[in-house]
Amino acid sequence: MTACGSGSTTLTGTVFAPNKTDPLYNAILYVPNDKLDPFPAGVNCDKCGALASGKPITSALSGPDGKFRLENVPTGDNIPLVIQIGRWRRQVTIPRVDACKDTALDAEQTRLPRNKSEGDIPLIAIDTSFYDPTECILLKIGIDQSEFTAPTGDGRVHLYRGEGASLQGAKIPPASALWQHVENLNRYDLVAFPCQVDDSTKPDSAGRANVKSYADSGGRVFVTDLAQEVINQAPSPWPQTADWGPSGGFNNPASIDTTFPKGAALADWLQATGATTTRGQLELQDTYDRFSKANPPAQRWVYSSTDTQTYSFNTPVEASADNQCGRVVYSSFHIAAEDTSGGGGLGFPGSTVFPTVCSSGPLTAQEKILEFLLFDLASCIQKDDTAPVAPPPVH
């Protein structure tokens, strides 16, 4: 590396979702000095730092506004740069880095991959929901439509038929096929169980035990509203992570819990993305009160004066922080009232087809909360009350 006196050779820019619109928090950026290792297939215990393969020379993290400054960068032509959040990963080549200068990168150079030909995307399974079409959020953040397939396809997002959308041009299996066997769950890096009314479209007792086993092994689980049984009727100690029911009222504005580092980052990120003009507060629509509070070691994220809306916990819950590998996020507000088009509307589940179920508009404010939490869910596991730290360079 070139000595620059009091200065440094730097790369600066903003990390973006695949859509090149939404900045991303807590992304790792680093210059590798070796070939990247492929991610092991299936559920795994991914620890922070361990995923940064390729012997990083220098590394940095993106802030709540997505901005980063990577210092002590090697100089010359065709310098490799890795942008990574958990098993999201893309390597790009910077044509030229001059010594003792800053090289500013543009959004095309610093976005995450849109498809598997551009880099790594976590393998995701979704139990489709008309009330919370999680697949629409993933489409809006920029994943190519070609990556949404049946489980037998080669896409990175697999759809299973719950009460929500079917898949244009392909037949998808019933949601029960997702959780019947833990071996199937273990194929995935992240599974989503959004709101369902029909009990046949959400995990039964054996399925809930399989989901817990999957998360305890390092899986990531996203749950919304009436899919709450995935948590509150799961084997102990999952039900004890929150005080559940009876349902009560919700009073806007919603507040972001800023008492821990990631919560403070979410509040800043929502302002940076234009979701709110008042830091830590926003209006939610189609909200439901399913639990009154989160219990330690679970972490509250979104709440109001009358109830809690969103919380998370690492798994196994009963293990020490150093031995936790998985993560669960639960949110009790809906997105469908603002994000469905065609097909009959609420009250007629299953009457639409992906991608026509998705609105063409930008992400709503509460969809942006879920976007932030989905990327956080995909990240390496760490205690929520600990500020993220970039992996150290390998000399």
N, C-alpha and C positions, 0 to 999 in steps of 0.2 A: 504494500500500500504506500501511496505517496504521502510524505510529510507535508502538511499544509500550514504549519505554524499554528496560529490560533483558530484557523478555519477547519473545514472538513470537506471531503467529497461526499455529496449527498444526493439522494433521490427523494423527491417530494411529490405528493399528489393526494388523491382521495380514493379510497376503496369503495367500489359500488357493487350492488347486486347485479345479476346478469342483465337486467334491464337498463343499466347505465344511468339510472335515475336516482335510486335510493342509496344514500351513503350507508356504509356498514361499520358497526362498532366492533372492536376487539378482534379484528382480523390480524393474523400474523403475516408479516412481510419479511422475506429474507433472501439473501444471495447464497445459493448452495455452492458447495465446492466438490460435489460428487453427484452421481445419478440418484434420482429420487427412488425410494423404495415403493413398490405398489402397496396399497392398503390390503390387509388380509380380508378375505371375503367373510361376510357374516358378522354377527355380533361379537364385540371384542371389548376388552377393558382399555379404553383409550385415555391415557394420562396426559395432562398438559406438558408440553415439551417433548414427549416421546414421539409425537407424530411429525415433528419437524425433521424429516430425514434429509439426506444429502449433505450432511456436515455443514450447517450454516456458518458463513463467515461473519455476517452481521445481521441483526434482526431488529424489528420494531413492531409495535402494535398501532392499529388505527384508533383514533379517539371517537367520542360520541358523534362528531360531525363527519366521521370517516377519514379525516385527514391524518397523514403520517409523515414522518421525517426519518429516513433511513440514512444513518451516518456511516463513515468509514467504508464506503463502497469501493470495491476494486475498480480500477480504471481500464479503459481500452474499448475495443469493439465487441459487440455481441455478448453483453453481460446478462446472465440469466437472473430472473427475479421470480420468486414464488409468492403467490397470494393465497392464503389458506384460512379457512374457518372449519375446524374439525376435519371431516372428510370431504368438505368442499375444497378443491385445490386446482389452481391453474398456474402453469409456468409460462412466462413470456420472455422474450429476448429484447433487451434494450440495445438499439443499434450502436450507440456511442455514449460513453461516460467519460467526461473530461476531468482531469485532476483538479482538486481544490475549487470546484464549481458545483452549483446545484443544477441537477437535471430534473426539470419538471415533467411529470408524466400525465398523459391525458386519460379520460375515462375508458377509452377502448383498451388501453394497456393495463388498467388496474381493476377491471371488473372480474367477477367470478364467471365460470363457464356456463354457457347456455345449453350445451349438450355434451355428451360424453366424448365427442371427437376433440373438444377444446380442453378437456381436463377431467377432473374427478367430481362427481356429484353423488351424494349419499343415496343409497338404495332405500326408497321410501314406499311404504304401503299405506293406503287410505281406505277406510270403511266409509263409502260415500254417503254424504248427508245433504239433504235438501236445505236444511236450516243453517248449516255451517259448511259450505262447499270449500273445504280446505284446498282442494285441487285448483280452485280459482285463484287463491292467493299465490300458489306456486307458479301458476301460469303468468300472473301479473308481475311477479318479481323477475320474470324473464326466462324461465325454463322453456325450451322449445316444445311446441305441441307434440312433436314426434317422440318425445321422451315419456309421454303418458300412454301406457299400454296395459294390456291384460298381464297377469302374472307370468304367463307363458311367453310374453314378448320380451324384447331386449331393451326396453326403455328403463329409465331410472326411477320412474314413479309408477307404481302398480296400483290399479284401481280394483277394489272389491265392492260388490253391489250391496249397499245398505239401503236406506230409504231414499238415497239421493240419486245422482245421475248414473245413467248407463254410459257406455263409451262408444262414440261414433266409429263405426266400421269394425267393431270387435265385440265379442261376447265375453263378459267378465264373470267370474265365479261369485257365488253368494258370499256375504261377509263372513259367514261361519267358517269358510275355508281358510280364512286368515288365522284364526285363533284355535282351531281344532287340535292342532299339533304344534308343540313348542318348537319343533324343528323347522317349521315353516316360518314362524315368527323370527327365529334366529337367523334367517336369511337377511333380515333387514337391519339397516342402520337406524331407522326411525319409523315408527308406526303411529298413525293418527286415528283416533276414535272420536270424531265429532258427534254432535247431538243426534240422538235417535229416540223415537217414541216407541217403536215396535221392539219388544224384547228380543225377537228373533234376529234382529240386526245388530245386537250388541252382545259382547261376550257373556256366556253362561258361567256357572260356577267353575267348571273345569277350565273354561277359557280364561277367566280372571286369574286363576292360579298360574296358567301358562304365561299370561302377560306379566305377572309379577316375577316369575322365574326369568323371563326374557330381560326385564329391566334390571333385575339383580345381577345379571351376567354382563351388563353394560349397554343394554338397549335404551332407546329414547322413546318416550311415550307422550303423545299430545292428546288431551281429552277436553271436550267442551260440554257444558250444560248437562242434558239428560243422559249422557253417557257416563254420568258420575258413578254408576255402580262399578265401573272398572276400578275405581279407587275405594269407594265407601263400602263395597261389599266384597272387596278383595281379601285374601288372607291377611291377618295381622302382621305388621303394625300399620299397613297403609290406611285403614279407616281412621286411625287415631291421629293422622297428620292434620286433620281439620275438625272443627265442631260442625257437624252436618245438621241441616233442617231444624225446625220447620221453616218453610219459605216465609220471607217477609218482604218489605218494600225496599226500593232502591231510590236514593235521592241524588240527582246530579248537583254539583259536578263530581265527576270521578277524580280521585287523587292518585298520583303515583307515589309509592313509598320510596322516598329518597334517603332513607337512613342507612342504606348499604350501597356499595360502589356501583353495582349494576343497575340498581333502581335509580340512582342519581344519573347514570348514563342514559337510561331510558327517557327520563324527563328531558334531558338535554337533546337527545336524538329526536324526540317528538317535535321539539321546537325547530330543530335543524331541518326537518322534513316538511314543516308547515302544517303538521297535524294539530297544533295548538299554538296560541299566541301567549298563553299564560303558563309559565314553566310549572310542570307537575300537576296540571289540571286540564280536563277536557270533558266534553259532553258525550255520553254514551247513549246509544239507542238499543231497544230490544234487549233489555237487561233482566236478569233473573237472580234471585237470592237463594242460593242452595246451601250456603254455609256461612257461619258468622265470623269465624276467624281461623287462621292457620296456626298450628301448634308447632313449637320448636321440635326438631331442627328444620321444619318446613319454613319457607320464606314467602311472606306476603309481597305482592307486586302492585295490584290495583285494588282500590277500596273506596268506599264513600262513608258518610256519617252513619249509615245504617247497616252496611254489610261489606264483606270482602268479595271481590269479583275474580281475582286471579292469584294463584300461588304456585309454588314449585317445591320439589324436594328431590334430593339425590338418593340413590339406592345402591346397595341394600340400606334401608333406613336405619336398621339396627346395627350397622357396621360403623367403625370409626371413619372419619373423613378420608383418611389415607387409603382406605379399602373400599371406597365407594366408586362405582364405575358407570352407573346408569343415572337416568334423570326422568322425572315426570313433571309435566306442566298441566294445570287445570284452569280453565276459564269458563265462567258461566254467562257471558254475554254472547249474543248472536251476531252474525254478519249477514245472514241471508236476506233480511228485510231490505237491505240496500244493495245487495250484490247478486240478484238473480234476474234473469230476463227470459221471456218466453215460457211456454210449458205450464201455464196454469197458476203459478204462484203458490204461496204457502197454503197448506191444507190439501195439496195434491202431490204428495211425495212420489218421487220416482217417475214423474211425467216429463222429465227433460233429459237431454243428452249432453255430455261433455264434448266439446267446449261451449256449446250454445247456452248452457246453464249460466255461464259467467257473463257479467256485465262488461261493457267495453270501456267503462270509465276508469279513472285512476283508483288506487287503493284509498279506501275511506280511512278516517282517523283510527277507528278501532281495528280495522284490518292491519293498519301499520303497527299497532301494539302486537298483534299476533305475528306479523312478519319479524319484528325484533325478537320475539320469544322463540320463534322457530329457528332462527339462526343461533340464538343462545343455546337452544336445546341441542343443536347439532355440534356445538363447540365441545372442547375437551372439558372434563369434569373438574370443578374446583369449588371450594366453599364460597357461598354467595357473599359472605362478609369479608372476603379477601379481594383486594384489587388485582386484576390480571397483570401478569408479568410476561414479557417476551422471553422465548427460550434463549439461553446464553449461547454465544458463538462457540464453535468448535475449532480450536487452534491446532 
